[in-house]
Amino acid sequence: MNSIITLTSDFGLYDGYVASMKGVILGINPEVTLVDICHTTEPHNINQAAFVLSTSVKFFPSKTIHLIVVDPGVGTKRPAIILKTPHGCFITPDNGSLSYVLESYLLEPVQTKGPISIAKGIKPGISLEAVQITNPRFWRTNVSPTFHGRDIFAPVAAALSLGFLPVEFGEPVNTIEMFPLPKPDKNRNGSLTGHIIYIDKFGNLITNVHSGDIPVNKHPINIQVGAERIVGLSRTYADKSGLLAYIGSNEYMEIAVKGGSAASVLNVKIGDEIQLSD
């Protein structure tokens, strides 16, 4: 059966971990199409992986299977889950890695880290199905306590791609772990305080300021990043030399340097503040 499985992990490309998972999947379903989303997120950084995942899954067919293994709790009693949504099926440790994916289905944003109900507070017309992966029938015979990606998640993804139903892998569950997503703060003087949530390969700074957060008025907006101030939003990287701000392809405001790295020029890191004002 020809299906699509995507892979997201923090395994990097230096070792054979990703190849081992692919080998297990292909050994079960040689006809599957494997697509790498990202394997270079920071080790154990669930928040980063959750964000990168959310920027890509919307472009895949609705029956795609998404395998996410950023698993600092591997070998412990942390649950492993399958979540079936209208836009794909997700296999992952239940540790918050689906927070950005789940956000689009919720009526209200999550305020605190913890389990959320997938039956209540969901937008009308949305149906979510989740199971805890507990049926060892689909696992490899010898499960390593340090490599569930290869021995549990990969064979489960392969079996799903062959047409097995989620309920065959374990017991249904009604809650999934989620963490609050960073939103810009609205200040009393009308300014916004945002934060850098991701730095891409080019050194571009992706912020949590969404295009809809930026007020529309006749005055160019001022963006303060560290000691530097940027006036107005650009449309492309070629609009000006030096530092520039723009709305990126995922609708978040980004900071870049034409032909260079904004992260290096500004000496900033994930979590640092930015200020927006008239």
N, C-alpha and C positions, 0 to 999 in steps of 0.2 A: 504494500500500500504506500503510495507516494504522499507523504505528509511533510510539514515543515516543523522543525524544532529549532528554536533559538537558544543560545547559551550566553549567560552572563555570570561572571565570577570574579574573584580577586586572585585567581591562580597565577596570573601573569603568563608570559610567553617563554620564560626561561627554562621551565621544567616540563615534564611530560604529563602533568595532571589533566590538562584540557584534552590532549590526544587520547588519554586513557578513557575518559568519559565518552568521547566520540567513538572509540573502538567498541565499547560496550553497546552503545546505541546501534551502530552499524551491524554488529554481530546479531542483533535481534531483528532489525528491520533495515536491510541493505538498500532499500529504495528511498529511505527518508532523505530529505534535504536539510542539511545542517547549516545554520547561519550564526556566526559569532556577532553578538552585540558588543560586548566589551569584556576583557579579562584583565584590564590594567587599573581597575579601581584600587584605591589604597587598601592594604590588607585589613580585613575585618570592618571596613567602613560601610555599614549597611545603608546609611543615609545616602551616601554617594551612589552606590549601586542602584538604589531605588529611584534616584533622579535620572540617571543615565538610561535605565530601563524605560522610564516613562516617556523619554524623548523619541523612542524608536518603535514601541509596540503598536502605536496607532497606525503605522504604515504597513502592517502585515495583514494578510487575510484573517478573517474572524475565526477560523478554525486552527490557527497556529498554536503550537504548544511552546510555552516559554519556560525554560529551565533556569532558575536563579540559584546559585550556590555561593553565597557569602555567609559563612557559617561559623562564627567564633564559638558557638556552643556545640559543635559537632561532638558526638559521643555522649552527650548529656541527655537528660530527659526532655529537652526542648522538642516540641512537636514538629513533624514534617507534614506538609499539607498539599492538597491539590485544590485550587480554586478555579471553578468554571465560570466564565463571565460571557457577556454578549460579544466581547472583542478578543477572546482567546482563552486558553486554559493555562494556568500557571502552576508550576511545581517548585516548592521552595521550603526552606525552614520557616517556621512561623515566628519570625523575629522582627517584623516591620518592613521587610523588603518590598512589600506590595503597597506601601503607604500612598505613593503618588498615583498608582493605578487605581486604588480604591477611592481616592479623593473625588474622582469624576463621577462616582455613583452616589455620593452622600448628599443628603439635604443640607446638612450643617457641617462646618469644619470640625475636626477633632481638636479638643483643647488639652488633653493630657495623654501621656503615653499609656497604652494598655490595650486590652481586648475590646473590640467593637462588635456590635451585633450586625450580622449580614442579613437579618430579617427586618429589623426596625431601622428607621432613619434613612432608608434607601429611596432614591427617586422613583416615582411611579413608572411602571412598565419595565423596571430592571429586575432581573432574576439572577441571583448569585447562588452557586452550589459549592459547598466546601466539604472535604473529607479529610480526616487524619490518616496518613499513610501508616497502616499497622499490619497489613497482610503480607507476610514474608514470602508468599508464593511468587511475587514478582521481583524479589531481591536476588542479588547474586548469592551463591551458596555460602561463601565465607565473607562476612561483612566486617571490614576494618572499622574500628571505633574512631579512626581519624580521617576516613575518606568515604563519607556517605555519598558524596557527589558521584563517585564511580560505582559504588556498590548498592545504593538504594535509589537515588534520584535519577541517574541515567537509565537504568533498566525500567523504572516506572515510566519515564518519558517515552521510551521506545515502545512499551506495551500500550500506552495511550495512543501512540501513533498508528498502532495496528487495529484500533477500534474498540478496545476495552473501555468500559464506562468508569467514571470516577468512583462510583459507589462500590466497585469491585476491589478497590485498593484499601478500603478501611471503613471506619464508622463516620457517618455525617457529623459535622460540628457546626455550631451556630455563631461562633465568634472567631475573629482573626485579629492578631496583634497589629497595632498601628501606632505610629508616633505623630505628633502634631507637625504640620508642615510650616516652615518659616514664612511668615508674612511680614511685609514692611509695617512699621509703626507710624501712625499718623500723629503728628505733634500739634500742640495747641496753636502754634503760629502758622499752621497750614503746610509745613514742610513734612517730608517723609524721611524716615530712617530705615534704610534697607541693609541687607547683608550679602556678602559674596557667598554663594552656595556651591560653586563649582568652578574649577579652572581647567580649561581644555588644553589639548596638546600644543596649541599655538600661543598659550599664555593669555588667552582672552578670559576675562572675568565675567562669569555669569552670575547675575544677582537674583534675588527673590522679588524684585520689582517687576510685576507683570505689566504689559502694555496698558491694560485697563486700570492700573493704579495711578497712571500719570495724568494729572489734570490737563484738560485741553483749554488753553487760553492764548492770548496774543503775545505773551511774553516768553522768550526762550527760557527753558528750564536750566537751572544751574546744578551741576552734579559735583559734589565734593568727595574726592577719594584721597584719603591721607592728606598730604599737603597740597595736592593738585586740584584745580578747579577746571571743569569742562563746561562750556556754555553751549547749550542747544544739543539736539539730537541729530546725528548724521543718518543718511539713508544707506550708504555703502562705505566700505573701507577706504575708497578712493576720494571721499569727499573732502578730506583735509589731511594735513601732515600731523604727526605727533599723536597725542592721546585723543580718542574720540569715543562717544557713547552712541548707542544705536539700539533698536529693537531687533533682537536676533531671530533666527529662523524658528525658534520655539516660543516666541512671543514674550521672552524675558529681556529686560534691559541688560546689555553687555557693555563692557569697557575693553577697548583694544588699542593697539598701537599699529599704525600702518607699517607693515613689513617687520614688525618686532613683537616683543612679548610685554603686555601690560603688567603681568605679574612680576616680571623682573624689573621693569622700569619703576614701578610703584613700591616694590618690596612688600607686597601684601600677601595674605593667606586666606583660606576659607574661614568664614566667620567674622572677618573684619567688616566694619560699618562703611556705608556710603550715605551721603545726605543729598536730598533733592529739595530745591527751593526755587521760588520765582526769582 
